[in-house]
């Protein structure tokens, strides 16, 4: 397995392995200021963030779901429940 850095839609991809190695480095931001655009040109409502570099990142689906579930359990999503 290579240590190659992957990018998708201009954002560095962060997977579960990287999250496990650095559990406090990444988070999911909700409605961030100046978010990156999705492939269709719309601002992203939920986007991964690297606390160390201060950059937005693309989370794999499994990592996104994990962070989303954690925020939902803490009622930090601003969803009407």
C-alpha positions in Angstrom: 0.0 0.0 0.0 1.4 3.4 -1.0 1.6 6.6 1.1 0.4 8.5 -2.0 -1.7 11.6 -1.2 -5.1 11.5 -2.9 -7.1 14.4 -4.1 -10.8 14.5 -5.2 -12.4 17.7 -6.4 -9.4 19.7 -5.4 -9.5 18.5 -1.7 -7.1 16.1 0.0 -8.9 12.8 0.8 -8.8 11.7 4.4 -9.7 8.0 5.1 -10.4 6.0 8.3 -6.8 4.9 8.7 -5.6 8.5 8.8 -8.3 9.4 11.3 -7.3 6.6 13.6 -3.7 7.7 13.5 -4.7 11.4 14.3 -8.1 11.3 15.9 -8.2 15.0 17.0 -6.7 16.4 13.9 -9.9 16.3 11.8 -13.5 17.4 12.2 -16.7 17.9 10.3 -17.7 21.6 9.9 -21.3 22.5 9.5 -22.1 25.7 7.4 -18.5 26.9 7.5 -17.5 30.4 6.3 -16.2 30.4 2.7 -16.7 26.6 2.1 -15.3 24.9 -0.9 -17.7 24.3 -3.8 -19.2 21.0 -4.7 -18.7 19.7 -8.2 -21.9 21.4 -9.2 -20.7 24.8 -8.0 -22.7 25.1 -4.8 -21.1 25.8 -1.4 -20.8 22.6 0.7 -22.9 22.5 3.9 -20.8 19.8 5.5 -17.1 19.7 4.9 -14.1 18.0 6.5 -11.5 20.3 8.2 -7.8 19.7 9.1 -7.2 21.4 12.4 -3.4 21.2 11.9 -3.1 22.8 8.5 -6.3 24.9 8.6 -7.5 23.4 5.3 -10.7 21.8 4.2 -10.4 18.1 3.3 -12.6 15.5 1.6 -13.6 12.8 4.0 -14.3 9.3 2.8 -17.9 8.2 3.1 -17.3 6.0 6.2 -15.5 8.9 8.0 -18.1 11.4 7.0 -20.9 9.2 8.4 -18.9 8.7 11.6 -18.5 12.4 12.2 -22.0 13.2 11.1 -23.4 10.6 13.6 -21.3 12.1 16.4 -22.6 15.6 15.7 -26.1 14.4 15.4 -25.9 12.6 18.8 -24.7 15.9 20.3 -27.4 17.9 18.6 -24.8 20.1 16.9 -26.2 19.8 13.3 -29.0 22.4 13.6 -31.5 19.8 12.3 -35.2 19.9 13.2 -35.7 16.7 15.0 
